[in-house]
Amino acid sequence: MRPRLLRVCRKCNRYTFEQTCPICGGPTEIAHPPPFSPDDKYLELRMKALRREDGPGTQDMGSAG
Ligand SMILES: [Zn+2]
């Protein structure tokens, strides 16, 4: 038997082990997605941010995008 994965309803955010929500009947998805995907386009930005934290001076990071 495979271990059942905890899932979460996309509609009402209820946690369940069923593929359909027992509350509203909506679709559920795995509640624990992989930490990152190879296609993560923000990974590079995150790495840069981490490197910045490591450095001594503070750079201008104030631009909100
Ligand atoms: Zn639901």
PDB file of the backbone (N, CA, C, O) and the ligand in Angstrom, with CONECT records:
HET     ZN  A 101       1
ATOM      1  N   MET A   1       0.834  -1.214   0.000  1.00  0.00           N
ATOM      2  CA  MET A   1       0.000   0.000   0.000  1.00  0.00           C
ATOM      3  C   MET A   1       0.853   1.241   0.000  1.00  0.00           C
ATOM      4  O   MET A   1       1.802   1.351   0.776  1.00  0.00           O
ATOM      5  N   ARG A   2       0.530   2.152  -0.843  1.00  0.00           N
ATOM      6  CA  ARG A   2       1.277   3.415  -0.853  1.00  0.00           C
ATOM      7  C   ARG A   2       0.751   4.315   0.265  1.00  0.00           C
ATOM      8  O   ARG A   2      -0.431   4.277   0.608  1.00  0.00           O
ATOM      9  N   PRO A   3       1.634   5.108   0.813  1.00  0.00           N
ATOM     10  CA  PRO A   3       1.168   6.100   1.793  1.00  0.00           C
ATOM     11  C   PRO A   3       0.286   7.128   1.113  1.00  0.00           C
ATOM     12  O   PRO A   3       0.568   7.565  -0.002  1.00  0.00           O
ATOM     13  N   ARG A   4      -0.778   7.508   1.790  1.00  0.00           N
ATOM     14  CA  ARG A   4      -1.674   8.481   1.175  1.00  0.00           C
ATOM     15  C   ARG A   4      -1.136   9.878   1.419  1.00  0.00           C
ATOM     16  O   ARG A   4      -0.675  10.212   2.511  1.00  0.00           O
ATOM     17  N   LEU A   5      -1.207  10.660   0.402  1.00  0.00           N
ATOM     18  CA  LEU A   5      -0.697  12.020   0.510  1.00  0.00           C
ATOM     19  C   LEU A   5      -1.801  12.958   0.951  1.00  0.00           C
ATOM     20  O   LEU A   5      -2.953  12.851   0.530  1.00  0.00           O
ATOM     21  N   LEU A   6      -1.419  13.859   1.791  1.00  0.00           N
ATOM     22  CA  LEU A   6      -2.372  14.865   2.222  1.00  0.00           C
ATOM     23  C   LEU A   6      -2.666  15.803   1.060  1.00  0.00           C
ATOM     24  O   LEU A   6      -1.760  16.293   0.387  1.00  0.00           O
ATOM     25  N   ARG A   7      -3.937  16.036   0.845  1.00  0.00           N
ATOM     26  CA  ARG A   7      -4.338  16.903  -0.256  1.00  0.00           C
ATOM     27  C   ARG A   7      -5.137  18.067   0.297  1.00  0.00           C
ATOM     28  O   ARG A   7      -5.634  18.025   1.422  1.00  0.00           O
ATOM     29  N   VAL A   8      -5.249  19.092  -0.506  1.00  0.00           N
ATOM     30  CA  VAL A   8      -5.997  20.255  -0.062  1.00  0.00           C
ATOM     31  C   VAL A   8      -6.967  20.666  -1.161  1.00  0.00           C
ATOM     32  O   VAL A   8      -6.623  20.667  -2.343  1.00  0.00           O
ATOM     33  N   CYS A   9      -8.183  21.015  -0.757  1.00  0.00           N
ATOM     34  CA  CYS A   9      -9.202  21.412  -1.718  1.00  0.00           C
ATOM     35  C   CYS A   9      -8.877  22.778  -2.279  1.00  0.00           C
ATOM     36  O   CYS A   9      -8.491  23.687  -1.544  1.00  0.00           O
ATOM     37  N   ARG A  10      -9.032  22.918  -3.569  1.00  0.00           N
ATOM     38  CA  ARG A  10      -8.726  24.197  -4.202  1.00  0.00           C
ATOM     39  C   ARG A  10      -9.843  25.194  -3.982  1.00  0.00           C
ATOM     40  O   ARG A  10      -9.641  26.401  -4.113  1.00  0.00           O
ATOM     41  N   LYS A  11     -11.013  24.697  -3.651  1.00  0.00           N
ATOM     42  CA  LYS A  11     -12.151  25.593  -3.496  1.00  0.00           C
ATOM     43  C   LYS A  11     -12.254  26.130  -2.069  1.00  0.00           C
ATOM     44  O   LYS A  11     -12.323  27.341  -1.858  1.00  0.00           O
ATOM     45  N   CYS A  12     -12.264  25.220  -1.093  1.00  0.00           N
ATOM     46  CA  CYS A  12     -12.502  25.656   0.281  1.00  0.00           C
ATOM     47  C   CYS A  12     -11.272  25.460   1.167  1.00  0.00           C
ATOM     48  O   CYS A  12     -11.332  25.703   2.372  1.00  0.00           O
ATOM     49  N   ASN A  13     -10.165  25.026   0.580  1.00  0.00           N
ATOM     50  CA  ASN A  13      -8.911  24.885   1.315  1.00  0.00           C
ATOM     51  C   ASN A  13      -9.012  23.893   2.482  1.00  0.00           C
ATOM     52  O   ASN A  13      -8.288  24.015   3.470  1.00  0.00           O
ATOM     53  N   ARG A  14      -9.908  22.919   2.360  1.00  0.00           N
ATOM     54  CA  ARG A  14     -10.002  21.872   3.368  1.00  0.00           C
ATOM     55  C   ARG A  14      -8.967  20.805   3.068  1.00  0.00           C
ATOM     56  O   ARG A  14      -8.727  20.473   1.907  1.00  0.00           O
ATOM     57  N   TYR A  15      -8.347  20.263   4.122  1.00  0.00           N
ATOM     58  CA  TYR A  15      -7.389  19.190   3.928  1.00  0.00           C
ATOM     59  C   TYR A  15      -8.102  17.849   3.950  1.00  0.00           C
ATOM     60  O   TYR A  15      -8.975  17.606   4.784  1.00  0.00           O
ATOM     61  N   THR A  16      -7.723  16.993   3.034  1.00  0.00           N
ATOM     62  CA  THR A  16      -8.355  15.697   2.906  1.00  0.00           C
ATOM     63  C   THR A  16      -7.383  14.734   2.260  1.00  0.00           C
ATOM     64  O   THR A  16      -6.356  15.146   1.719  1.00  0.00           O
ATOM     65  N   PHE A  17      -7.707  13.448   2.315  1.00  0.00           N
ATOM     66  CA  PHE A  17      -6.885  12.454   1.628  1.00  0.00           C
ATOM     67  C   PHE A  17      -7.560  12.001   0.337  1.00  0.00           C
ATOM     68  O   PHE A  17      -7.030  11.160  -0.389  1.00  0.00           O
ATOM     69  N   GLU A  18      -8.723  12.561   0.063  1.00  0.00           N
ATOM     70  CA  GLU A  18      -9.474  12.152  -1.116  1.00  0.00           C
ATOM     71  C   GLU A  18      -9.103  13.034  -2.303  1.00  0.00           C
ATOM     72  O   GLU A  18      -8.606  14.149  -2.146  1.00  0.00           O
ATOM     73  N   GLN A  19      -9.358  12.503  -3.489  1.00  0.00           N
ATOM     74  CA  GLN A  19      -9.051  13.270  -4.687  1.00  0.00           C
ATOM     75  C   GLN A  19     -10.125  14.306  -4.973  1.00  0.00           C
ATOM     76  O   GLN A  19      -9.915  15.257  -5.726  1.00  0.00           O
ATOM     77  N   THR A  20     -11.288  14.098  -4.349  1.00  0.00           N
ATOM     78  CA  THR A  20     -12.319  15.115  -4.432  1.00  0.00           C
ATOM     79  C   THR A  20     -12.703  15.526  -3.019  1.00  0.00           C
ATOM     80  O   THR A  20     -12.750  14.693  -2.113  1.00  0.00           O
ATOM     81  N   CYS A  21     -12.970  16.782  -2.837  1.00  0.00           N
ATOM     82  CA  CYS A  21     -13.263  17.318  -1.521  1.00  0.00           C
ATOM     83  C   CYS A  21     -14.570  16.732  -0.982  1.00  0.00           C
ATOM     84  O   CYS A  21     -15.603  16.787  -1.650  1.00  0.00           O
ATOM     85  N   PRO A  22     -14.519  16.168   0.231  1.00  0.00           N
ATOM     86  CA  PRO A  22     -15.745  15.622   0.831  1.00  0.00           C
ATOM     87  C   PRO A  22     -16.704  16.726   1.269  1.00  0.00           C
ATOM     88  O   PRO A  22     -17.877  16.463   1.532  1.00  0.00           O
ATOM     89  N   ILE A  23     -16.218  17.927   1.344  1.00  0.00           N
ATOM     90  CA  ILE A  23     -17.052  19.033   1.794  1.00  0.00           C
ATOM     91  C   ILE A  23     -17.828  19.639   0.630  1.00  0.00           C
ATOM     92  O   ILE A  23     -19.055  19.732   0.667  1.00  0.00           O
ATOM     93  N   CYS A  24     -17.096  20.049  -0.403  1.00  0.00           N
ATOM     94  CA  CYS A  24     -17.755  20.757  -1.499  1.00  0.00           C
ATOM     95  C   CYS A  24     -17.682  19.981  -2.806  1.00  0.00           C
ATOM     96  O   CYS A  24     -18.283  20.389  -3.800  1.00  0.00           O
ATOM     97  N   GLY A  25     -16.952  18.864  -2.821  1.00  0.00           N
ATOM     98  CA  GLY A  25     -16.866  18.064  -4.035  1.00  0.00           C
ATOM     99  C   GLY A  25     -15.917  18.629  -5.075  1.00  0.00           C
ATOM    100  O   GLY A  25     -15.854  18.142  -6.204  1.00  0.00           O
ATOM    101  N   GLY A  26     -15.188  19.650  -4.692  1.00  0.00           N
ATOM    102  CA  GLY A  26     -14.247  20.264  -5.622  1.00  0.00           C
ATOM    103  C   GLY A  26     -12.978  19.451  -5.760  1.00  0.00           C
ATOM    104  O   GLY A  26     -12.740  18.537  -4.970  1.00  0.00           O
ATOM    105  N   PRO A  27     -12.162  19.766  -6.747  1.00  0.00           N
ATOM    106  CA  PRO A  27     -10.901  19.050  -6.967  1.00  0.00           C
ATOM    107  C   PRO A  27      -9.881  19.381  -5.885  1.00  0.00           C
ATOM    108  O   PRO A  27      -9.826  20.506  -5.389  1.00  0.00           O
ATOM    109  N   THR A  28      -9.072  18.383  -5.524  1.00  0.00           N
ATOM    110  CA  THR A  28      -8.021  18.615  -4.538  1.00  0.00           C
ATOM    111  C   THR A  28      -6.670  18.425  -5.192  1.00  0.00           C
ATOM    112  O   THR A  28      -6.550  17.767  -6.225  1.00  0.00           O
ATOM    113  N   GLU A  29      -5.651  19.011  -4.576  1.00  0.00           N
ATOM    114  CA  GLU A  29      -4.298  18.838  -5.077  1.00  0.00           C
ATOM    115  C   GLU A  29      -3.372  18.520  -3.916  1.00  0.00           C
ATOM    116  O   GLU A  29      -3.690  18.789  -2.757  1.00  0.00           O
ATOM    117  N   ILE A  30      -2.224  17.945  -4.242  1.00  0.00           N
ATOM    118  CA  ILE A  30      -1.263  17.568  -3.203  1.00  0.00           C
ATOM    119  C   ILE A  30      -0.896  18.804  -2.391  1.00  0.00           C
ATOM    120  O   ILE A  30      -0.600  19.869  -2.931  1.00  0.00           O
ATOM    121  N   ALA A  31      -0.928  18.622  -1.068  1.00  0.00           N
ATOM    122  CA  ALA A  31      -0.668  19.771  -0.204  1.00  0.00           C
ATOM    123  C   ALA A  31       0.819  20.030  -0.033  1.00  0.00           C
ATOM    124  O   ALA A  31       1.218  21.065   0.501  1.00  0.00           O
ATOM    125  N   HIS A  32       1.635  19.095  -0.485  1.00  0.00           N
ATOM    126  CA  HIS A  32       3.074  19.279  -0.319  1.00  0.00           C
ATOM    127  C   HIS A  32       3.755  19.213  -1.675  1.00  0.00           C
ATOM    128  O   HIS A  32       4.241  18.155  -2.074  1.00  0.00           O
ATOM    129  N   PRO A  33       3.794  20.309  -2.372  1.00  0.00           N
ATOM    130  CA  PRO A  33       4.469  20.310  -3.664  1.00  0.00           C
ATOM    131  C   PRO A  33       5.972  20.190  -3.475  1.00  0.00           C
ATOM    132  O   PRO A  33       6.481  20.479  -2.392  1.00  0.00           O
ATOM    133  N   PRO A  34       6.686  19.771  -4.502  1.00  0.00           N
ATOM    134  CA  PRO A  34       8.140  19.705  -4.398  1.00  0.00           C
ATOM    135  C   PRO A  34       8.708  21.082  -4.100  1.00  0.00           C
ATOM    136  O   PRO A  34       8.138  22.088  -4.521  1.00  0.00           O
ATOM    137  N   PRO A  35       9.836  21.144  -3.373  1.00  0.00           N
ATOM    138  CA  PRO A  35      10.399  22.413  -2.932  1.00  0.00           C
ATOM    139  C   PRO A  35      10.704  23.349  -4.096  1.00  0.00           C
ATOM    140  O   PRO A  35      10.527  24.562  -3.983  1.00  0.00           O
ATOM    141  N   PHE A  36      11.148  22.803  -5.182  1.00  0.00           N
ATOM    142  CA  PHE A  36      11.351  23.637  -6.365  1.00  0.00           C
ATOM    143  C   PHE A  36      11.365  22.753  -7.592  1.00  0.00           C
ATOM    144  O   PHE A  36      11.617  21.551  -7.508  1.00  0.00           O
ATOM    145  N   SER A  37      11.096  23.353  -8.718  1.00  0.00           N
ATOM    146  CA  SER A  37      11.127  22.590  -9.952  1.00  0.00           C
ATOM    147  C   SER A  37      12.276  23.086 -10.811  1.00  0.00           C
ATOM    148  O   SER A  37      12.700  24.235 -10.684  1.00  0.00           O
ATOM    149  N   PRO A  38      12.783  22.224 -11.686  1.00  0.00           N
ATOM    150  CA  PRO A  38      13.888  22.630 -12.558  1.00  0.00           C
ATOM    151  C   PRO A  38      13.510  23.805 -13.442  1.00  0.00           C
ATOM    152  O   PRO A  38      14.376  24.529 -13.934  1.00  0.00           O
ATOM    153  N   ASP A  39      12.215  23.988 -13.641  1.00  0.00           N
ATOM    154  CA  ASP A  39      11.767  25.080 -14.502  1.00  0.00           C
ATOM    155  C   ASP A  39      11.518  26.366 -13.723  1.00  0.00           C
ATOM    156  O   ASP A  39      11.002  27.346 -14.260  1.00  0.00           O
ATOM    157  N   ASP A  40      11.892  26.343 -12.458  1.00  0.00           N
ATOM    158  CA  ASP A  40      11.639  27.500 -11.621  1.00  0.00           C
ATOM    159  C   ASP A  40      12.435  28.699 -12.125  1.00  0.00           C
ATOM    160  O   ASP A  40      13.659  28.741 -12.006  1.00  0.00           O
ATOM    161  N   LYS A  41      11.721  29.670 -12.690  1.00  0.00           N
ATOM    162  CA  LYS A  41      12.439  30.813 -13.252  1.00  0.00           C
ATOM    163  C   LYS A  41      12.842  31.810 -12.182  1.00  0.00           C
ATOM    164  O   LYS A  41      13.591  32.749 -12.452  1.00  0.00           O
ATOM    165  N   TYR A  42      12.352  31.612 -10.976  1.00  0.00           N
ATOM    166  CA  TYR A  42      12.739  32.516  -9.906  1.00  0.00           C
ATOM    167  C   TYR A  42      13.914  31.980  -9.098  1.00  0.00           C
ATOM    168  O   TYR A  42      14.440  32.660  -8.217  1.00  0.00           O
ATOM    169  N   LEU A  43      14.315  30.756  -9.409  1.00  0.00           N
ATOM    170  CA  LEU A  43      15.395  30.138  -8.652  1.00  0.00           C
ATOM    171  C   LEU A  43      16.654  31.000  -8.737  1.00  0.00           C
ATOM    172  O   LEU A  43      17.331  31.229  -7.735  1.00  0.00           O
ATOM    173  N   GLU A  44      16.955  31.471  -9.933  1.00  0.00           N
ATOM    174  CA  GLU A  44      18.161  32.263 -10.112  1.00  0.00           C
ATOM    175  C   GLU A  44      18.104  33.526  -9.266  1.00  0.00           C
ATOM    176  O   GLU A  44      19.085  33.916  -8.633  1.00  0.00           O
ATOM    177  N   LEU A  45      16.919  34.165  -9.269  1.00  0.00           N
ATOM    178  CA  LEU A  45      16.766  35.379  -8.481  1.00  0.00           C
ATOM    179  C   LEU A  45      16.941  35.083  -6.995  1.00  0.00           C
ATOM    180  O   LEU A  45      17.549  35.858  -6.257  1.00  0.00           O
ATOM    181  N   ARG A  46      16.396  33.951  -6.578  1.00  0.00           N
ATOM    182  CA  ARG A  46      16.511  33.600  -5.163  1.00  0.00           C
ATOM    183  C   ARG A  46      17.966  33.371  -4.780  1.00  0.00           C
ATOM    184  O   ARG A  46      18.408  33.782  -3.707  1.00  0.00           O
ATOM    185  N   MET A  47      18.702  32.713  -5.663  1.00  0.00           N
ATOM    186  CA  MET A  47      20.108  32.468  -5.387  1.00  0.00           C
ATOM    187  C   MET A  47      20.851  33.783  -5.246  1.00  0.00           C
ATOM    188  O   MET A  47      21.687  33.942  -4.357  1.00  0.00           O
ATOM    189  N   LYS A  48      20.542  34.731  -6.132  1.00  0.00           N
ATOM    190  CA  LYS A  48      21.193  36.034  -6.063  1.00  0.00           C
ATOM    191  C   LYS A  48      20.871  36.722  -4.743  1.00  0.00           C
ATOM    192  O   LYS A  48      21.739  37.325  -4.112  1.00  0.00           O
ATOM    193  N   ALA A  49      19.613  36.620  -4.339  1.00  0.00           N
ATOM    194  CA  ALA A  49      19.199  37.245  -3.088  1.00  0.00           C
ATOM    195  C   ALA A  49      19.965  36.644  -1.920  1.00  0.00           C
ATOM    196  O   ALA A  49      20.387  37.357  -1.010  1.00  0.00           O
ATOM    197  N   LEU A  50      20.140  35.340  -1.950  1.00  0.00           N
ATOM    198  CA  LEU A  50      20.868  34.681  -0.877  1.00  0.00           C
ATOM    199  C   LEU A  50      22.314  35.158  -0.839  1.00  0.00           C
ATOM    200  O   LEU A  50      22.874  35.407   0.229  1.00  0.00           O
ATOM    201  N   ARG A  51      22.896  35.280  -2.001  1.00  0.00           N
ATOM    202  CA  ARG A  51      24.289  35.732  -2.054  1.00  0.00           C
ATOM    203  C   ARG A  51      24.398  37.149  -1.520  1.00  0.00           C
ATOM    204  O   ARG A  51      25.385  37.500  -0.875  1.00  0.00           O
ATOM    205  N   ARG A  52      23.400  37.950  -1.783  1.00  0.00           N
ATOM    206  CA  ARG A  52      23.438  39.328  -1.310  1.00  0.00           C
ATOM    207  C   ARG A  52      23.411  39.377   0.215  1.00  0.00           C
ATOM    208  O   ARG A  52      24.113  40.172   0.839  1.00  0.00           O
ATOM    209  N   GLU A  53      22.585  38.508   0.801  1.00  0.00           N
ATOM    210  CA  GLU A  53      22.514  38.486   2.256  1.00  0.00           C
ATOM    211  C   GLU A  53      23.875  38.194   2.859  1.00  0.00           C
ATOM    212  O   GLU A  53      24.206  38.637   3.959  1.00  0.00           O
ATOM    213  N   ASP A  54      24.647  37.438   2.107  1.00  0.00           N
ATOM    214  CA  ASP A  54      25.942  37.030   2.613  1.00  0.00           C
ATOM    215  C   ASP A  54      26.951  38.171   2.578  1.00  0.00           C
ATOM    216  O   ASP A  54      27.864  38.227   3.403  1.00  0.00           O
ATOM    217  N   GLY A  55      26.786  39.076   1.627  1.00  0.00           N
ATOM    218  CA  GLY A  55      27.764  40.134   1.418  1.00  0.00           C
ATOM    219  C   GLY A  55      27.699  41.208   2.488  1.00  0.00           C
ATOM    220  O   GLY A  55      26.695  41.335   3.189  1.00  0.00           O
ATOM    221  N   PRO A  56      28.785  41.994   2.615  1.00  0.00           N
ATOM    222  CA  PRO A  56      28.835  43.042   3.634  1.00  0.00           C
ATOM    223  C   PRO A  56      27.917  44.212   3.335  1.00  0.00           C
ATOM    224  O   PRO A  56      27.001  44.440   4.126  1.00  0.00           O
ATOM    225  N   GLY A  57      28.076  44.946   2.300  1.00  0.00           N
ATOM    226  CA  GLY A  57      27.278  46.148   2.071  1.00  0.00           C
ATOM    227  C   GLY A  57      25.858  45.853   1.695  1.00  0.00           C
ATOM    228  O   GLY A  57      25.525  44.739   1.290  1.00  0.00           O
ATOM    229  N   THR A  58      25.005  46.869   1.831  1.00  0.00           N
ATOM    230  CA  THR A  58      23.611  46.701   1.391  1.00  0.00           C
ATOM    231  C   THR A  58      23.432  47.408   0.056  1.00  0.00           C
ATOM    232  O   THR A  58      23.807  48.568  -0.118  1.00  0.00           O
ATOM    233  N   GLN A  59      22.859  46.688  -0.859  1.00  0.00           N
ATOM    234  CA  GLN A  59      22.607  47.250  -2.174  1.00  0.00           C
ATOM    235  C   GLN A  59      21.203  47.829  -2.235  1.00  0.00           C
ATOM    236  O   GLN A  59      20.396  47.629  -1.327  1.00  0.00           O
ATOM    237  N   ASP A  60      20.927  48.530  -3.283  1.00  0.00           N
ATOM    238  CA  ASP A  60      19.585  49.074  -3.460  1.00  0.00           C
ATOM    239  C   ASP A  60      18.635  47.959  -3.889  1.00  0.00           C
ATOM    240  O   ASP A  60      18.669  47.492  -5.027  1.00  0.00           O
ATOM    241  N   MET A  61      17.790  47.549  -2.950  1.00  0.00           N
ATOM    242  CA  MET A  61      16.856  46.479  -3.267  1.00  0.00           C
ATOM    243  C   MET A  61      15.430  46.986  -3.199  1.00  0.00           C
ATOM    244  O   MET A  61      14.492  46.196  -3.083  1.00  0.00           O
ATOM    245  N   GLY A  62      15.258  48.294  -3.271  1.00  0.00           N
ATOM    246  CA  GLY A  62      13.963  48.867  -2.963  1.00  0.00           C
ATOM    247  C   GLY A  62      12.990  48.913  -4.102  1.00  0.00           C
ATOM    248  O   GLY A  62      11.833  49.272  -3.887  1.00  0.00           O
ATOM    249  N   SER A  63      13.387  48.573  -5.290  1.00  0.00           N
ATOM    250  CA  SER A  63      12.454  48.696  -6.394  1.00  0.00           C
ATOM    251  C   SER A  63      11.458  47.536  -6.378  1.00  0.00           C
ATOM    252  O   SER A  63      11.834  46.367  -6.466  1.00  0.00           O
ATOM    253  N   ALA A  64      10.216  47.882  -6.266  1.00  0.00           N
ATOM    254  CA  ALA A  64       9.177  46.844  -6.251  1.00  0.00           C
ATOM    255  C   ALA A  64       8.734  46.563  -7.673  1.00  0.00           C
ATOM    256  O   ALA A  64       8.459  47.478  -8.449  1.00  0.00           O
ATOM    257  N   GLY A  65       8.672  45.318  -7.991  1.00  0.00           N
ATOM    258  CA  GLY A  65       8.292  45.012  -9.330  1.00  0.00           C
ATOM    259  C   GLY A  65       7.134  44.133  -9.369  1.00  0.00           C
ATOM    260  O   GLY A  65       6.672  43.768 -10.450  1.00  0.00           O
TER     261      GLY A  65
HETATM  262 ZN    ZN A 101     -13.829  21.792  -0.819  1.00  0.00          ZN2+
END
